[in-house]
Amino acid sequence: MTDTTKHLLLVEDEAPLRQAVALARMLALLPEGIAIEVETNGTAVPPPGLDAQIHQYNVSPKLAHSGNPEELALIPERLAHWAGDPRAAFKFVIAEPADIADVLALAERFAIPRERIWLMAEGTDAATLHARESWLAPLCLAHGLTLSNRLHIQLYGDTRGT
């Protein structure tokens, strides 16, 4: 893709994939040259008609600290599907250093390449993000993972729609 490529990012956990048929019809109406990304929690798999139109999946499985039951948040056959798709990048929200062990275990179990793993500090304000990023950044470097800044939190705080 070139720098002039336009991107459309669809975000809402598994919601875009729950509406896959209608979404595929809508995307077919877009002009050529738009790269389409879907943000998903990784609990659903797209049907072929939608999948063929997607350039990148941003898969954000929920770790234990999220409060989501593991059997609903980390479905093995779904994680295996996403790990096998080179278009899938994995984003994990990290609240404490122990969360990285969970990420590394998932990476090993499902053969997720580390260059496709992004870690983001958990927090609802800039001060919390900064404090967590101070210990998260060296851990990312040590494990060959990418640190992702949560710019929307730093700019707008914990507000919906940002």
Secondary structure, 3 states (H helix, E strand, C coil): CCCCCEEEEECCCCHHHHCHHHHHHHHHCCCCCEEEEEEECCCCCCCHHHHCCCCEEEECCCCHHHCCCHHHHCCHHHHHHHHCCCCEEEEEEECCCHHHHHHHHHHHHHCCCHHHEEEEECCCCHHHHHHHHHHHHHHHHHHCCEECCCHHHHHHCCCCCC
